[in-house]
Amino acid sequence: MGKRFETLDSFRGLAAIFVVVHHMHYVGSITELDFFKHSFWFVEFFFILSGFVLAHGYAWKKNLPFRDYFIARTFRILPLHMFVLFAFIFLEVLKYILYKSGVHLTVLPFSGNNALSEILPNAFLLHAWIPSASSISFNAPAWSISIEYYMYMIFFVTLLFRQKLKYVIWFVISLTFFILMLTGSEIAEFVLRGLSSFFAGALTYLVYKNIESSLEKIPRYFFIILEVMLLILVGYMISSNVEYKALVMSLLFSLQVLIFAFEKGWVSSLLKQKPFLYFGKLSYSIYMIHVIIVFNILWVFIMIDKLFDTKLIPIIDNMPYVDLGLPLYNNILVLSIVAGVIFISGFTYKFIEQKGQSLGKDIRNFLSK
């Protein structure tokens, strides 16, 4: 693939951590800041960055075999997805055993979003595409992986067209789905968010490729100022309620990816340090495993609250919150959970992600003989 955009990798890791905090609700803690309450918008960043990276890696390759592409993309995301899905199914089985033993939890096992009928759509990553399936069944964040996986295949089809026509197709797809989203189309919201942003990311790489040489001559202080201003603007817009926010955030994230791809400012230099690069390396694991950790910790507190009437779980805006009594304690617990998610992600990255990618390479090599 040539150049690796390390700063953008680090941003992906930070965005995954922001999504982790977004899924926690702890009284008086950082989880209640507007920034984290709205951090679900970073999924648009993931889509845009995926489009950018895939355009960088594949758009100018000639005679790219679909078999190799399919295997590479499948074994990049499917092993960890299936591992987490099986973990959720295992928990539902445990809930079923408890239910049969007379322990009645708030939610019945294999019901609602986690019904038995949701297993196959999840296994084939179709749950965000099929109207009859629940997009947020079992591992809720996997809806974006469902969208992304089949976007990979759509993207490959666009690569079969000659260069200029290919770019026109990217533009038409992105613009069409942005328009549908902004006009309140009844087509699945998640599909609209994915396709519009992914191909906006591909177009962003096209812009980057065409201006890369000319911007290399621009003084570094220009990038220093621009990077800081972009971060302030992203933080402000994430926290704010503005009209057409989906379009605004996608355009802003596209600009962020474009500018930070040059890696010339102070922020870029900071994000190329080892801790941030490590977050970037673990970003997919952090994103995929955090819900099972965060929600099961919540269930532990709910059970303690029921058994001992501790008042640990106040209901605020129809949501169960955790309250250890002081904001300081709540913040310490939030940071501890984030650290735990990152720690466990190190193992899933090493033993699931990397092993899965190695298996994909072995299969490609075997089929090429």
C-alpha angles and dihedrals in degrees: 000000000000116000118037114214099222096176091054090049089055091049089053089054093050091047090053090052091049089054089052091055090045090062093055126083114195121160115253093356134120088271087077095058112112090238093061094038088061098036091112084087088075087079085075087056090054091052094047093047091049091053090048094049096045091049088051093049103039115011095088099037114115124220093004107185112231090215093061092042092048094049093046094050094041096051090044094065112009102070095058092040091054092045092055092042090054089048090055091047089050090054090050089053090052090050089051091052090049091047092052089048091058099262104129114198125196092259122043116238117263093010136121113001090357097055119142089249089065095061099081096045088051094047091054093040091240099119096100092048103046114078091210093057128075112250092207099044121139104339100027098198089058089081088084091049088052090054094042096051095059091039085063088060093046088049091053090054090055089054090065091070124082117269105267094039089050091057091048089053091051090051094047093048094048095044094044094053093044089054092047090050095048093048091054097250116189091228110115109291093218093055091051092049092049102045096042094050098038094056090041084059091051089051089048089058090050089055091047092051092051098047100034097098096043095049092051087079094056114106117260094239088067090062092042091057094040094050093052093046091049093051091050091048094048091049092048095047094046089054096045135079107230134162117265089011094166091061094040094052094045092051092045093048090048089054090046092052091047096051098040091048086075090058093204105126134080092258090054090051090052093048091053090066118111100256093054093043088052090054088051092051090052096040097109092047092046091051096045103043103036099085095057089052098042096045095045091052086052090051090052090055091046091053092047089049092051095046099044103021090233098158089231093136114058116180111232121178088349090302126115110240129189118232122180091181103264131054088231092060091045092051092048089052092049092051091045091053091048090050089049092051091051091047094051090043088062089064097044089049092052100039103030111022099038094039090050093051091047090052089051091052091049091052092049091049091048093050091047093060 
